[in-house]
Amino acid sequence: MQKSLGIRLRELRETAGISQAELSFQTKISQQALSLWERDLRVPNILSCIALANYYNISLDELVGRN
């Protein structure tokens, strides 16, 4: 079973060893939005996904857990 996007986003952030506040500062995405996404209460738009993929230096497919 594939992990939810929220779990994937949290794991990427924790693996990078950064807080939501730091990720928010680095990507210009609000900490509130990051929190909602990580808890699967909302989903990020494509521009936010691109910003996160760029930050982590991964593809969009990798960001969302696609092989």
N, CA and C of each residue as an Amber inpcrd file, in Angstrom:
protein
   201
   0.8350000  -1.1930000   0.0000000   0.0000000   0.0000000   0.0000000
   0.8770000   1.2520000   0.0000000   0.5170000   2.1940000  -0.8420000
   1.2840000   3.4290000  -0.9610000   0.9820000   4.3680000   0.2050000
   2.0130000   5.0480000   0.6740000   1.8520000   6.0260000   1.7550000
   1.0760000   7.2270000   1.2410000   0.3810000   7.8860000   2.1500000
  -0.3340000   9.1080000   1.7680000   0.6790000  10.2020000   1.4460000
   0.2280000  11.2030000   0.7220000   1.1000000  12.3220000   0.3840000
   1.5840000  13.0220000   1.6560000   0.7010000  13.1700000   2.6230000
   1.0800000  13.8240000   3.8680000   2.2120000  13.1080000   4.5830000
   2.1030000  11.7930000   4.6650000   3.1630000  11.0050000   5.3040000
   4.4560000  11.1590000   4.5190000   4.3550000  11.1120000   3.2050000
   5.5420000  11.2660000   2.3550000   6.2040000  12.6240000   2.5780000
   5.4130000  13.6940000   2.6340000   5.9660000  15.0290000   2.8460000
   6.6430000  15.1400000   4.2120000   6.0160000  14.5890000   5.2400000
   6.6140000  14.6230000   6.5780000   7.9200000  13.8460000   6.6060000
   7.9360000  12.6700000   5.9800000   9.1540000  11.8570000   5.9570000
  10.2890000  12.5670000   5.2210000   9.9800000  13.2150000   4.1120000
  11.0100000  13.9600000   3.3890000  11.5980000  15.0640000   4.2550000
  10.7270000  15.7900000   4.9450000  11.1930000  16.8830000   5.8010000
  12.0330000  16.3590000   6.9660000  11.5530000  15.2990000   7.6130000
  12.2780000  14.7470000   8.7510000  13.6130000  14.1350000   8.3250000
  13.6360000  13.4980000   7.1620000  14.8850000  12.9350000   6.6480000
  15.8920000  14.0500000   6.3690000  15.3910000  15.1910000   5.9190000
  16.2640000  16.3430000   5.6690000  16.7170000  16.9880000   6.9800000
  16.0770000  16.6160000   8.0800000  16.4610000  17.1370000   9.3870000
  16.0950000  18.5930000   9.6110000  14.9650000  19.0040000   9.0550000
  14.5410000  20.3970000   9.2090000  13.1450000  20.4700000   9.8080000
  12.8630000  21.5790000  10.4130000  11.5400000  21.8180000  10.9970000
  10.6020000  22.3850000   9.9370000   9.3260000  22.3850000  10.2500000
   8.3610000  23.0180000   9.3510000   8.6870000  24.5030000   9.2080000
   9.1190000  25.1330000  10.2880000   9.4530000  26.5600000  10.2340000
  10.6010000  26.8110000   9.2610000  11.6240000  25.9840000   9.3070000
  12.7610000  26.1440000   8.4030000  12.3500000  25.8910000   6.9540000
  11.5640000  24.8380000   6.7270000  11.0920000  24.5460000   5.3690000
  10.2350000  25.6950000   4.8570000   9.4120000  26.2400000   5.7130000
   8.5760000  27.3810000   5.3470000   9.4400000  28.5610000   4.9210000
  10.4680000  28.8450000   5.6910000  11.3700000  29.9520000   5.3780000
  12.0870000  29.7230000   4.0510000  12.5630000  28.5090000   3.8290000
  13.3450000  28.1970000   2.6310000  12.4930000  28.1670000   1.3530000
  11.2400000  27.7550000   1.4600000  10.3960000  27.5890000   0.2750000
   9.3690000  28.7030000   0.0900000   9.2260000  29.5610000   1.0920000
   8.2040000  30.6300000   1.0570000   6.7860000  30.0600000   1.0440000
   6.6280000  28.8540000   1.6170000   5.3180000  28.2290000   1.7930000
   4.9670000  28.3660000   3.2700000   3.7590000  28.7630000   3.5820000
   3.4210000  28.9900000   4.9840000   3.5370000  27.7090000   5.8070000
   3.9270000  27.8980000   7.0520000   4.0380000  26.7530000   7.9570000
   2.6700000  26.1110000   8.1670000   1.6260000  26.9190000   8.1820000
   0.2730000  26.3840000   8.3320000  -0.0700000  25.4560000   7.1760000
   0.2780000  25.8560000   5.9500000   0.0090000  25.0100000   4.7830000
   0.7840000  23.7000000   4.8960000   2.0610000  23.7730000   5.2530000
   2.8730000  22.5660000   5.4070000   2.2530000  21.6180000   6.4290000
   1.7870000  22.1800000   7.5310000   1.1700000  21.3680000   8.5780000
  -0.1040000  20.6930000   8.0820000  -0.9400000  21.4360000   7.3780000
  -2.1790000  20.8560000   6.8400000  -1.8800000  19.7370000   5.8520000
  -0.8720000  19.9340000   5.0100000  -0.5110000  18.9060000   4.0280000
   0.0200000  17.6540000   4.7170000   0.8960000  17.8510000   5.6990000
   1.4860000  16.7010000   6.3850000   0.4480000  15.8940000   7.1610000
  -0.6400000  16.5360000   7.5580000  -1.7110000  15.8390000   8.2720000
  -2.8170000  15.3690000   7.3310000  -2.5800000  15.4910000   6.0280000
  -3.5500000  15.0660000   5.0110000  -4.9010000  15.7550000   5.1470000
  -4.8840000  17.0050000   5.6010000  -6.1220000  17.7710000   5.6990000
  -6.3490000  18.6220000   4.4510000  -5.2760000  18.8700000   3.7190000
  -5.3140000  19.5800000   2.4360000  -4.2340000  18.9670000   1.5440000
  -4.2970000  19.2970000   0.2600000  -3.2450000  18.8560000  -0.6600000
  -2.6190000  20.0940000  -1.3040000  -1.3150000  20.0410000  -1.5570000
  -0.6470000  21.1940000  -2.1700000  -1.0050000  21.3320000  -3.6460000
  -0.9800000  22.5620000  -4.1390000  -1.1840000  22.7820000  -5.5710000
   0.1100000  22.4530000  -6.3090000   0.0550000  22.4580000  -7.6150000
   1.2020000  22.0340000  -8.4170000   2.3970000  22.9610000  -8.2190000
   2.1800000  24.2500000  -8.0640000   3.3020000  25.1730000  -7.8650000
   4.0150000  24.8990000  -6.5380000   3.2570000  24.5660000  -5.5250000
   3.8650000  24.2170000  -4.2450000   4.6170000  22.8960000  -4.3420000
   4.0560000  21.9520000  -5.0800000   4.7520000  20.6720000  -5.2820000
   6.0790000  20.8870000  -6.0010000   6.0790000  21.7670000  -6.9940000
   7.3130000  22.0670000  -7.7170000   8.3340000  22.6930000  -6.7750000
   7.8870000  23.6190000  -5.9290000   8.7970000  24.2600000  -4.9720000
   9.3980000  23.2280000  -4.0170000   8.5750000  22.2930000  -3.5390000
   9.0790000  21.2640000  -2.6300000  10.0340000  20.3100000  -3.3360000
   9.6810000  19.8940000  -4.5510000  10.5600000  19.0030000  -5.3110000
  11.9020000  19.6890000  -5.5820000  11.8620000  20.9490000  -5.9260000
  13.1080000  21.6940000  -6.1370000  13.9200000  21.7790000  -4.8590000
  13.2620000  22.0520000  -3.7520000  13.9750000  22.1540000  -2.4790000
  14.6740000  20.8390000  -2.1380000  13.9690000  19.7320000  -2.2960000
  14.5440000  18.4230000  -1.9600000  15.4050000  17.8560000  -3.0990000
  15.4320000  18.5600000  -4.2420000  16.1950000  18.1290000  -5.4120000
  15.7660000  16.7400000  -5.8820000  14.4450000  16.5760000  -5.9990000
  13.8550000  15.3240000  -6.4670000  12.8150000  15.6430000  -7.5320000
  12.3730000  14.6290000  -8.2530000  11.3360000  14.8240000  -9.2740000
   9.9630000  14.9120000  -8.6010000   9.0040000  15.3990000  -9.3530000
   7.6340000  15.4280000  -8.8430000   7.1340000  14.0110000  -8.5650000
   7.4950000  13.0720000  -9.4180000   7.1160000  11.6710000  -9.1840000
   7.6630000  11.1750000  -7.8510000   8.9230000  11.4770000  -7.5700000
   9.5130000  11.0830000  -6.3000000   8.8040000  11.7630000  -5.1300000
   8.4570000  13.0260000  -5.3160000   7.8010000  13.7730000  -4.2520000
   6.5020000  13.0950000  -3.8190000   5.7540000  12.6180000  -4.7930000
   4.4540000  12.0200000  -4.4760000   4.5200000  10.5100000  -4.3100000
   5.7210000   9.9410000  -4.3970000   5.8830000   8.5200000  -4.1310000
   5.6320000   7.6110000  -5.3000000   5.6990000   8.1520000  -6.5220000
   5.5470000   7.3200000  -7.7180000   6.8900000   6.7890000  -8.1470000
   6.9130000   5.5720000  -8.6160000   8.1720000   4.9630000  -9.0680000
   8.4390000   5.2660000 -10.5170000
